[in-house]
Amino acid sequence: MRIPDEIASLIRDQFPAFDQRAVARELVDLMLMAKTPGEIPFQSQELSRSWGVDEALIWDVVNALTVKGVVEVGQGVVSNVLICVGLKSSASAVKKRSKRLDMDSVKKKAIQARAADLKLKDVGPAAITEISRRIPFEERNIELDMGFQGWLPTALYGLDGAIFIITPDQRQQLELEHPTVDMQAAFALMYDDLRSERQSRPTVPNAPYWIREWIKKHGANLARQQDDEAPNLEDMVIEAEY
């Protein structure tokens, strides 16, 4: 389910600043993906820490959306609840007609939307799913603490969980370009840098360039360990005991 056109238009018109639009879209995405679409627990401090934005910015966006009648903040059992009646209605309508949808068409449109989001052109399904994916909100902190697992966090990881996946072909090409570099150690250190330095994280399209620049800068310190050469038996002197 995608963001309804009227809500997407309101976000574009209401929030001229990128960070405000990003927070608004992420809030709507969370409500779209929620177990009960259109309703999520609203813990502004936790969202602020996870997204790396000021809590005041989140409240500014929520208050603006509340004034426009898009959302409302209610009191839940444990915490506040953010509710979007429009999304709840849309989710109900989608559920009723879901059996009649052409799933191939839906999948194609999703891929096209993802390509546009990544600012990539003339790419197919394999290219999109091969180089990137998004980690769900509730799994992001856990995944980030697990160390390098074949992917790097990108500039929007805090907002939408976007990651750049190192494919076997990409790794092989980098090893050919830098045969003396211990690539596993390089990726692990890249990951540690991006984990702690959010401002340094590249966008998905920019990630290949960022990786190569990182290797140029730090690769000399990560020389691949060479196995000791086996001794040449012909050169060994064997002393017999008498």
C-alpha positions as CSV (number, residue, x, y, z in Angstrom):
1,M,0.0,0.0,0.0
2,R,1.4,3.4,-1.0
3,I,0.8,6.8,0.5
4,P,-2.5,8.2,-0.8
5,D,-2.1,11.0,-3.4
6,E,-3.9,13.6,-1.2
7,I,-1.6,13.0,1.7
8,A,1.6,13.0,-0.5
9,S,0.5,16.3,-2.0
10,L,-0.2,17.8,1.4
11,I,3.3,16.8,2.6
12,R,4.9,18.3,-0.5
13,D,3.0,21.6,0.0
14,Q,3.1,21.8,3.8
15,F,6.8,21.0,4.3
16,P,9.3,22.9,2.1
17,A,12.3,21.6,4.1
18,F,13.7,18.2,3.2
19,D,14.1,17.0,6.8
20,Q,10.4,17.9,7.6
21,R,9.2,16.0,4.5
22,A,11.4,13.0,5.3
23,V,10.0,12.8,8.9
24,A,6.4,13.2,7.6
25,R,6.8,10.5,5.0
26,E,8.5,8.1,7.5
27,L,5.6,8.6,10.0
28,V,3.1,7.8,7.2
29,D,5.2,4.8,6.1
30,L,5.2,3.4,9.7
31,M,1.4,3.8,9.8
32,L,1.1,2.0,6.4
33,M,3.2,-0.9,7.6
34,A,1.7,-1.2,11.0
35,K,-0.1,-4.3,12.1
36,T,-3.2,-2.0,12.4
37,P,-2.7,0.3,9.4
38,G,-3.2,3.9,10.2
39,E,-2.2,3.6,13.9
40,I,1.2,3.3,15.6
41,P,2.6,3.8,19.1
42,F,4.0,7.3,19.2
43,Q,7.2,7.6,21.2
44,S,8.9,10.8,20.0
45,Q,12.1,10.3,22.0
46,E,12.7,6.8,20.6
47,L,12.0,8.0,17.0
48,S,14.4,11.0,17.6
49,R,17.2,8.7,18.7
50,S,16.6,6.2,15.9
51,W,16.3,8.7,13.1
52,G,19.0,11.0,14.3
53,V,16.8,14.1,14.2
54,D,15.7,16.5,17.0
55,E,12.6,15.5,18.9
56,A,11.3,19.1,18.4
57,L,11.4,18.5,14.6
58,I,9.2,15.4,14.9
59,W,6.7,17.3,17.1
60,D,6.6,20.2,14.6
61,V,5.7,17.8,11.8
62,V,3.1,16.0,13.9
63,N,1.5,19.3,15.0
64,A,1.4,20.6,11.5
65,L,-0.3,17.4,10.3
66,T,-2.7,17.6,13.2
67,V,-3.7,21.1,12.2
68,K,-4.4,19.9,8.7
69,G,-6.5,17.0,10.0
70,V,-4.2,14.3,8.7
71,V,-3.3,12.8,12.0
72,E,-4.3,12.9,15.7
73,V,-2.5,12.0,18.8
74,G,-4.4,9.8,21.2
75,Q,-3.6,8.3,24.6
76,G,-2.8,4.6,24.5
77,V,-2.4,2.1,27.4
78,V,1.4,2.4,27.5
79,S,2.2,5.4,25.3
80,N,0.7,8.0,23.0
81,V,-0.8,6.7,19.8
82,L,-0.6,8.4,16.4
83,I,-3.7,7.8,14.2
84,C,-4.4,8.7,10.6
85,V,-8.1,8.0,9.8
86,G,-7.5,8.4,6.1
87,L,-4.9,5.6,6.1
88,K,-7.2,3.3,8.1
89,S,-10.0,3.8,5.6
90,S,-7.6,3.3,2.6
91,A,-6.2,0.1,4.2
92,S,-9.7,-1.2,4.7
93,A,-10.6,-0.5,1.0
94,V,-7.4,-2.1,-0.2
95,K,-8.0,-5.2,1.8
96,K,-11.5,-5.7,0.4
97,R,-10.3,-5.6,-3.2
98,S,-6.9,-7.3,-2.7
99,K,-8.0,-10.6,-4.3
100,R,-8.8,-8.8,-7.5
101,L,-5.4,-7.1,-7.9
102,D,-3.1,-8.1,-10.7
103,M,0.0,-8.9,-8.6
104,D,2.4,-8.8,-11.5
105,S,1.3,-5.2,-12.2
106,V,1.6,-4.3,-8.6
107,K,5.1,-5.7,-8.4
108,K,6.2,-3.8,-11.5
109,K,4.9,-0.5,-10.2
110,A,6.7,-1.1,-6.9
111,I,10.0,-1.7,-8.7
112,Q,9.5,1.5,-10.7
113,A,8.8,3.5,-7.6
114,R,11.8,2.1,-5.9
115,A,14.0,2.9,-8.9
116,A,12.8,6.5,-8.9
117,D,13.4,6.7,-5.1
118,L,17.1,5.6,-5.7
119,K,17.4,8.0,-8.6
120,L,18.4,5.1,-10.9
121,K,17.4,4.9,-14.6
122,D,16.9,2.0,-16.9
123,V,17.2,-0.7,-14.3
124,G,15.2,-3.9,-13.9
125,P,14.0,-5.8,-10.9
126,A,17.3,-7.7,-10.4
127,A,19.3,-4.5,-10.2
128,I,17.1,-2.9,-7.6
129,T,16.9,-5.9,-5.3
130,E,20.5,-6.8,-5.8
131,I,22.1,-3.5,-4.6
132,S,19.6,-2.3,-2.0
133,R,16.8,-3.1,0.4
134,R,15.2,-1.5,3.4
135,I,15.4,-2.8,7.0
136,P,12.2,-2.5,8.9
137,F,12.1,0.2,11.6
138,E,11.9,-2.2,14.6
139,E,15.0,-4.2,13.4
140,R,17.3,-1.3,12.5
141,N,19.2,-0.9,15.8
142,I,19.6,-4.6,16.3
143,E,20.9,-5.1,12.7
144,L,23.3,-2.2,13.0
145,D,24.9,-3.6,16.2
146,M,25.6,-7.0,14.5
147,G,28.6,-5.7,12.5
148,F,29.3,-6.1,8.8
149,Q,26.9,-8.7,7.2
150,G,27.5,-7.9,3.5
151,W,25.9,-4.4,3.5
152,L,26.6,-0.8,4.4
153,P,24.1,1.7,6.0
154,T,23.3,4.6,3.7
155,A,22.4,8.2,4.2
156,L,18.7,7.5,4.9
157,Y,19.2,4.4,7.1
158,G,17.8,6.2,10.1
159,L,14.7,7.4,8.2
160,D,13.8,4.5,5.9
161,G,16.3,1.7,6.7
162,A,18.0,1.9,3.2
163,I,21.2,-0.2,2.9
164,F,23.7,-0.9,0.1
165,I,24.4,-4.6,-0.5
166,I,27.9,-5.7,-1.5
167,T,27.3,-8.3,-4.2
168,P,29.8,-11.1,-5.0
169,D,30.5,-9.5,-8.4
170,Q,31.2,-6.1,-6.8
171,R,33.6,-7.7,-4.3
172,Q,35.4,-9.7,-6.9
173,Q,35.9,-6.5,-9.0
174,L,37.2,-4.6,-6.0
175,E,39.7,-7.4,-5.2
176,L,40.9,-7.3,-8.8
177,E,41.4,-3.6,-8.6
178,H,43.1,-3.8,-5.2
179,P,44.8,-7.2,-5.0
180,T,46.9,-6.3,-2.0
181,V,44.0,-5.1,0.2
182,D,42.4,-7.4,2.7
183,M,38.8,-6.7,1.5
184,Q,37.0,-8.4,4.4
185,A,38.9,-6.2,6.8
186,A,38.2,-3.2,4.6
187,F,34.5,-3.8,4.6
188,A,34.4,-4.3,8.3
189,L,36.1,-1.0,8.9
190,M,33.9,0.8,6.4
191,Y,30.9,-0.5,8.3
192,D,32.3,0.7,11.6
193,D,32.9,4.1,10.2
194,L,29.4,4.4,8.8
195,R,27.8,3.0,11.9
196,S,29.3,5.7,14.1
197,E,29.4,8.6,11.6
198,R,25.9,9.2,10.2
199,Q,27.0,12.3,8.3
200,S,29.4,10.3,6.3
201,R,26.9,7.7,5.0
202,P,26.5,7.8,1.2
203,T,23.3,7.5,-0.8
204,V,22.6,4.2,-2.5
205,P,23.6,5.4,-6.0
206,N,26.8,7.0,-4.6
207,A,27.9,4.0,-2.5
208,P,30.2,2.4,-5.2
209,Y,32.1,5.7,-5.6
210,W,32.3,6.1,-1.7
211,I,33.7,2.6,-1.3
212,R,36.4,3.1,-3.9
213,E,37.4,6.4,-2.4
214,W,37.6,4.8,1.1
215,I,39.8,2.1,-0.2
216,K,42.1,4.6,-1.9
217,K,42.4,6.5,1.4
218,H,42.8,3.6,3.8
219,G,43.7,0.5,1.7
220,A,47.4,0.8,2.2
221,N,47.0,0.1,5.9
222,L,45.1,-3.1,5.1
223,A,47.6,-5.3,3.3
224,R,46.4,-8.8,2.7
225,Q,48.3,-11.3,4.8
226,Q,50.4,-13.6,2.7
227,D,50.8,-17.2,3.7
228,D,54.4,-18.2,4.6
229,E,56.0,-20.0,1.7
230,A,56.6,-23.7,2.2
231,P,60.2,-24.5,2.8
232,N,62.2,-25.9,-0.1
233,L,63.3,-29.4,0.9
234,E,66.2,-29.3,-1.5
235,D,67.7,-26.4,0.4
236,M,67.3,-28.0,3.8
237,V,70.4,-29.6,5.4
238,I,69.7,-32.8,7.2
239,E,72.2,-33.7,9.8
240,A,72.5,-37.4,10.6
241,E,73.2,-38.5,14.1
242,Y,76.0,-40.9,14.5
